[in-house]
Amino acid sequence: MQITSKIPAAADPLNPQSNATTLGSGFVYDSQGHIITNAHVVGDAKIVDVTFVDGNRYTAKVIGTDIYSDIAVLQISQNNTQAQHLLSSVKPLALSNSSKLEVGDQVIAIGNPFGLSDTMTTGIVSGVGRLLPAASGIGFSIPNTIQTDAPINPGNSGGPLLNTQGQVIGMNTAIFSATGTFSGIGFAIPSNTIIRIAPALIEKGYYLHPYLGLNGATLTSDLSQNLTGGAAATNLKGIFVDTITKNGPADKAGVHGSTIDQYSKKHAGDVIIGVDGHNIVRIDDLISYIDQHKSVGDNITLTVYRNGHAIDLNATLTSRPSLIPFLTAPSIPHPPARPAPLPHP
């Protein structure tokens, strides 16, 4: 369905009461009238309009949002006979297991690009397990996203990405483009993320993400040589720890970030080479592991390389601090031309 909401048009100082309309897509999640869409589609709105393929429009309440996974849940109001009839006949879309996706699988995107309602495009899965940088490179990256070449454009946000059996394997969320239009690379939130987060949004209105409290980057061979100070470590693989959040889980566990001396020279911090006994190579690995396998309050063991030795450090994950003001967007957000170098797990 098509989802529209109104936001204050601050750009019109002569008419402060005027409103701008945001446009997006969504799909029916269950028989109770819950609808899944992107958090950036609804923004700060509490009430939105939902228009089905038959043209019937209903009012829906925003009952939960999670800006970190860009998921929002709506519920159609049941205060009239028409809405009650809809709920008795609506057929939710089935969600498939996105972990079974493979590159090359055929996919179908449905949505309302540029307001052209009920548009279907097709393509393939171009990549899986992608780390989608936060908008403007600030905040928390979204892990495990699906990359697709199915044409999606502004207005497709929140619409379903389907397999050839008509099952939801993702939700169209972002495009990688310098022009703001489709350029062959789109991203979708995987269905397994929706399956994990949507019930919490329905029950509580929010979802708590586990937080480690460090900034880092995948260690390259050149960086390894410079930071570890020896040829013996040039084959080291892991995550270079740059900064640590004071009093955060990583800080309390004793993880060391990089430091700058009185001569403005940067000195290496720890290199994370394992988590809970599993080797990790990229920053994506750590973020994805925490997102998929950990909850707030869980313990996590980090194996770090320090001064030529590997040591284990134990941390207790907390919930993410609310650091980022949420900016509403009328269409699909566009990641920066280059991925953010220091994602936040």
C-alpha positions as CSV (number, residue, x, y, z in Angstrom):
1,M,0.0,0.0,0.0
2,Q,0.9,3.7,-0.3
3,I,1.7,5.6,2.9
4,T,1.5,9.3,3.2
5,S,2.1,11.6,6.2
6,K,2.2,15.3,6.7
7,I,5.1,17.2,8.2
8,P,5.5,20.9,8.9
9,A,6.8,22.8,5.9
10,A,9.4,24.9,7.7
11,A,10.8,26.2,4.4
12,D,7.7,28.4,4.0
13,P,8.0,31.2,6.6
14,L,5.1,33.0,5.2
15,N,2.8,30.1,5.9
16,P,4.0,28.3,9.0
17,Q,0.8,26.3,9.2
18,S,1.3,24.7,5.8
19,N,2.3,21.0,5.5
20,A,4.4,19.0,3.2
21,T,3.5,15.4,2.4
22,T,5.9,12.5,2.6
23,L,5.4,9.4,0.5
24,G,6.3,5.8,1.0
25,S,5.2,2.2,0.8
26,G,4.3,-0.5,3.2
27,F,2.8,-4.0,3.5
28,V,0.4,-5.9,5.8
29,Y,2.2,-7.8,8.5
30,D,-0.6,-9.6,10.3
31,S,-4.4,-9.9,10.6
32,Q,-4.6,-7.4,13.4
33,G,-4.0,-4.6,11.0
34,H,-0.3,-4.1,11.6
35,I,1.6,-2.6,8.7
36,I,5.4,-2.6,8.2
37,T,7.2,0.4,6.6
38,N,10.4,2.4,7.0
39,A,10.9,4.6,10.1
40,H,12.1,7.4,7.8
41,V,8.8,7.3,5.9
42,V,6.7,8.1,8.9
43,G,9.3,10.3,10.6
44,D,7.8,12.0,13.7
45,A,4.2,11.5,12.6
46,K,1.8,9.8,15.0
47,I,-1.0,9.3,12.4
48,V,-0.6,8.5,8.7
49,D,-2.9,7.7,5.8
50,V,-2.7,4.2,4.2
51,T,-4.1,3.7,0.7
52,F,-4.7,0.2,-0.6
53,V,-4.6,-1.0,-4.2
54,D,-8.3,-0.7,-4.5
55,G,-8.1,3.0,-3.7
56,N,-9.6,2.8,-0.2
57,R,-7.9,5.0,2.3
58,Y,-7.6,4.4,6.0
59,T,-6.1,6.1,9.0
60,A,-3.3,4.3,10.8
61,K,-1.5,5.0,14.0
62,V,2.3,4.8,14.3
63,I,2.7,2.4,17.3
64,G,6.4,1.8,17.2
65,T,9.6,2.9,15.4
66,D,13.2,1.9,15.4
67,I,15.4,4.4,13.6
68,Y,18.5,2.1,13.9
69,S,17.0,-0.6,11.7
70,D,14.7,1.9,9.9
71,I,11.6,-0.1,10.7
72,A,8.2,1.3,11.8
73,V,4.9,-0.5,12.6
74,L,1.5,1.0,12.0
75,Q,-1.9,-0.2,13.0
76,I,-5.1,0.6,11.1
77,S,-7.7,2.3,13.2
78,Q,-10.8,0.2,13.8
79,N,-13.3,3.0,14.5
80,N,-15.5,2.5,11.5
81,T,-17.3,-0.4,9.7
82,Q,-15.2,-0.1,6.6
83,A,-11.9,-0.6,8.5
84,Q,-13.4,-3.6,10.4
85,H,-14.4,-5.2,7.2
86,L,-10.9,-4.6,5.8
87,L,-9.3,-6.4,8.8
88,S,-11.6,-9.4,8.4
89,S,-10.6,-9.9,4.8
90,V,-6.9,-8.7,4.7
91,K,-4.3,-11.2,3.9
92,P,-0.9,-10.5,5.4
93,L,2.2,-11.2,3.3
94,A,4.3,-14.2,4.4
95,L,7.9,-13.5,5.5
96,S,10.6,-15.9,4.3
97,N,14.0,-16.7,5.9
98,S,16.3,-14.1,4.4
99,S,19.4,-16.0,5.6
100,K,18.8,-18.5,2.8
101,L,19.2,-15.9,0.1
102,E,22.0,-16.3,-2.4
103,V,23.5,-13.9,-4.9
104,G,21.7,-14.3,-8.2
105,D,18.3,-15.2,-6.6
106,Q,15.4,-13.4,-8.5
107,V,13.6,-10.7,-6.5
108,I,10.6,-8.4,-7.0
109,A,10.2,-5.0,-5.6
110,I,6.7,-3.5,-5.1
111,G,6.0,0.1,-4.2
112,N,5.1,3.6,-5.2
113,P,8.1,5.2,-6.9
114,F,7.6,8.9,-7.4
115,G,4.0,8.4,-6.4
116,L,3.3,6.0,-9.3
117,S,1.2,3.6,-7.2
118,D,1.4,-0.2,-7.4
119,T,4.6,-0.4,-9.4
120,M,6.5,-3.7,-9.7
121,T,10.1,-4.1,-10.8
122,T,12.3,-7.1,-10.9
123,G,16.0,-8.0,-10.5
124,I,18.3,-10.2,-8.6
125,V,20.1,-10.3,-5.3
126,S,23.4,-8.6,-6.0
127,G,24.9,-9.1,-2.5
128,V,24.0,-10.2,1.0
129,G,25.3,-9.2,4.4
130,R,26.0,-5.6,3.3
131,L,26.7,-3.0,6.0
132,L,24.6,0.1,5.2
133,P,26.2,3.3,6.6
134,A,24.1,5.6,8.6
135,A,22.7,8.6,6.8
136,S,25.4,11.3,6.5
137,G,27.9,8.9,8.0
138,I,26.7,9.7,11.5
139,G,25.3,7.2,13.9
140,F,24.9,3.4,13.7
141,S,25.2,1.4,10.5
142,I,22.5,-1.2,9.6
143,P,24.0,-4.7,9.2
144,N,23.1,-7.6,7.0
145,T,21.2,-5.6,4.4
146,I,20.3,-7.1,1.0
147,Q,21.8,-5.5,-2.1
148,T,19.7,-5.7,-5.2
149,D,19.6,-4.4,-8.8
150,A,15.8,-4.3,-8.9
151,P,14.9,-0.7,-9.8
152,I,13.8,1.1,-6.7
153,N,13.4,4.9,-6.3
154,P,12.1,7.5,-3.9
155,G,8.6,6.3,-2.9
156,N,9.6,2.6,-2.8
157,S,10.8,3.0,0.8
158,G,9.0,0.6,3.0
159,G,7.7,-1.6,0.2
160,P,8.3,-5.3,0.2
161,L,11.1,-7.1,-1.6
162,L,9.7,-10.5,-2.6
163,N,11.0,-13.8,-3.8
164,T,9.4,-15.6,-6.7
165,Q,7.0,-17.3,-4.3
166,G,5.6,-14.0,-3.3
167,Q,7.2,-14.1,0.2
168,V,8.8,-11.1,1.8
169,I,12.6,-11.5,2.0
170,G,13.2,-7.8,2.7
171,M,12.0,-4.2,2.8
172,N,13.2,-1.7,0.3
173,T,15.1,1.0,2.2
174,A,17.9,2.9,0.4
175,I,19.5,3.5,-2.9
176,F,23.2,4.2,-3.6
177,S,23.1,7.1,-5.9
178,A,24.7,10.5,-6.5
179,T,21.6,11.8,-8.3
180,G,18.9,10.6,-6.0
181,T,17.5,8.2,-8.6
182,F,18.1,4.5,-9.3
183,S,21.6,3.7,-10.3
184,G,21.6,-0.1,-10.1
185,I,22.3,-0.5,-6.4
186,G,19.5,-0.7,-3.9
187,F,19.3,-2.0,-0.3
188,A,16.7,-3.8,1.7
189,I,16.3,-4.6,5.4
190,P,16.2,-8.4,5.6
191,S,13.1,-10.2,6.6
192,N,14.8,-11.8,9.5
193,T,15.5,-8.4,11.0
194,I,11.9,-7.5,10.6
195,I,10.8,-10.8,12.2
196,R,13.1,-10.0,15.2
197,I,12.2,-6.4,15.7
198,A,8.6,-6.0,14.7
199,P,7.1,-7.9,17.6
200,A,8.9,-5.7,20.1
201,L,7.7,-2.6,18.3
202,I,4.1,-3.9,18.5
203,E,4.4,-4.8,22.2
204,K,6.5,-2.0,23.5
205,G,6.8,0.7,20.8
206,Y,10.6,0.4,20.8
207,Y,13.5,-2.0,20.4
208,L,16.7,-2.0,22.4
209,H,19.8,-2.6,20.4
210,P,22.9,-4.0,22.2
211,Y,25.8,-1.5,22.3
212,L,29.6,-2.1,22.7
213,G,30.8,1.5,22.6
214,L,33.7,1.7,20.1
215,N,34.5,3.1,16.7
216,G,36.7,1.0,14.4
217,A,37.6,0.0,10.9
218,T,38.7,-3.1,9.1
219,L,42.4,-3.5,9.3
220,T,44.2,-3.3,6.0
221,S,47.8,-4.6,5.4
222,D,49.2,-1.0,5.1
223,L,47.4,0.0,8.3
224,S,48.5,-3.1,10.0
225,Q,52.1,-2.4,9.2
226,N,51.9,1.2,10.4
227,L,49.9,0.5,13.5
228,T,51.5,-2.6,14.9
229,G,55.0,-1.5,14.1
230,G,56.5,-4.7,12.6
231,A,56.5,-6.9,9.6
232,A,55.5,-9.9,11.7
233,A,52.0,-8.4,12.0
234,T,51.4,-7.6,8.3
235,N,49.2,-10.6,8.0
236,L,47.1,-9.6,11.0
237,K,43.4,-9.5,10.3
238,G,40.7,-7.9,12.4
239,I,39.3,-4.5,13.5
240,F,41.5,-1.6,14.3
241,V,39.9,0.1,17.4
242,D,40.1,3.9,17.0
243,T,38.0,5.5,19.7
244,I,36.2,4.2,22.8
245,T,33.1,5.6,24.4
246,K,34.0,6.7,28.0
247,N,32.4,4.4,30.6
248,G,30.9,2.3,27.8
249,P,31.0,-1.5,27.7
250,A,34.3,-1.7,25.7
251,D,35.9,0.9,28.0
252,K,34.9,-1.0,31.2
253,A,36.2,-4.2,29.6
254,G,39.6,-2.6,29.2
255,V,39.7,-2.2,25.4
256,H,42.3,0.4,24.3
257,G,41.6,2.9,21.5
258,S,44.2,4.8,19.6
259,T,45.9,7.8,21.3
260,I,47.6,11.0,20.1
261,D,50.8,12.1,21.8
262,Q,52.1,15.6,22.4
263,Y,53.7,15.7,19.0
264,S,50.3,14.9,17.3
265,K,51.4,11.5,16.3
266,K,48.8,8.8,16.4
267,H,49.5,5.5,18.3
268,A,47.7,2.3,17.6
269,G,45.0,0.9,19.9
270,D,43.9,-2.7,20.1
271,V,43.0,-4.9,17.1
272,I,40.0,-7.1,17.7
273,I,40.6,-10.4,16.1
274,G,37.9,-12.6,17.6
275,V,34.5,-12.5,19.3
276,D,33.2,-15.3,21.6
277,G,35.8,-17.6,20.1
278,H,35.0,-16.8,16.5
279,N,37.6,-15.2,14.2
280,I,36.5,-11.8,12.7
281,V,38.1,-10.1,9.8
282,R,35.9,-7.0,9.0
283,I,34.1,-4.4,11.0
284,D,30.9,-5.8,9.4
285,D,31.6,-9.2,11.1
286,L,31.5,-7.6,14.6
287,I,28.4,-5.4,14.0
288,S,26.5,-8.3,12.4
289,Y,27.4,-10.7,15.1
290,I,26.3,-8.4,17.9
291,D,23.1,-7.5,16.0
292,Q,22.1,-11.1,15.2
293,H,23.3,-13.0,18.3
294,K,23.3,-10.6,21.3
295,S,20.9,-8.7,23.4
296,V,21.1,-5.9,26.0
297,G,22.7,-7.3,29.1
298,D,24.5,-10.2,27.4
299,N,28.2,-10.8,28.0
300,I,30.6,-10.8,25.1
301,T,34.3,-11.9,24.9
302,L,36.6,-9.9,22.7
303,T,39.9,-11.3,21.7
304,V,42.3,-8.4,21.0
305,Y,45.8,-8.2,19.7
306,R,48.0,-5.9,21.9
307,N,51.7,-5.5,22.0
308,G,52.3,-8.7,20.1
309,H,49.9,-10.9,22.1
310,A,46.3,-12.0,22.0
311,I,44.3,-11.4,25.2
312,D,40.6,-12.0,26.0
313,L,38.5,-9.1,27.4
314,N,34.9,-9.6,28.7
315,A,32.3,-6.9,28.3
316,T,28.6,-6.6,29.2
317,L,26.5,-5.0,26.4
318,T,24.2,-2.1,27.3
319,S,21.5,-0.4,25.2
320,R,22.5,2.1,22.6
321,P,22.5,5.7,23.8
322,S,20.1,8.1,22.0
323,L,22.7,10.2,20.3
324,I,21.2,11.0,16.9
325,P,18.3,13.4,16.3
326,F,16.0,11.7,13.8
327,L,15.6,13.5,10.6
328,T,12.5,12.8,8.5
329,A,13.0,12.2,4.9
330,P,10.4,12.3,2.1
331,S,12.0,9.5,0.2
332,I,14.7,6.9,0.3
333,P,17.8,8.1,2.1
334,H,21.0,8.1,0.2
335,P,24.2,6.9,1.7
336,P,27.4,8.9,1.2
337,A,29.4,8.3,-1.9
338,R,31.9,6.4,0.2
339,P,30.9,4.1,3.1
340,A,31.5,5.6,6.5
341,P,35.0,4.5,7.6
342,L,34.2,4.2,11.3
343,P,30.9,2.4,11.9
344,H,29.7,2.1,15.5
345,P,28.9,-1.3,16.9
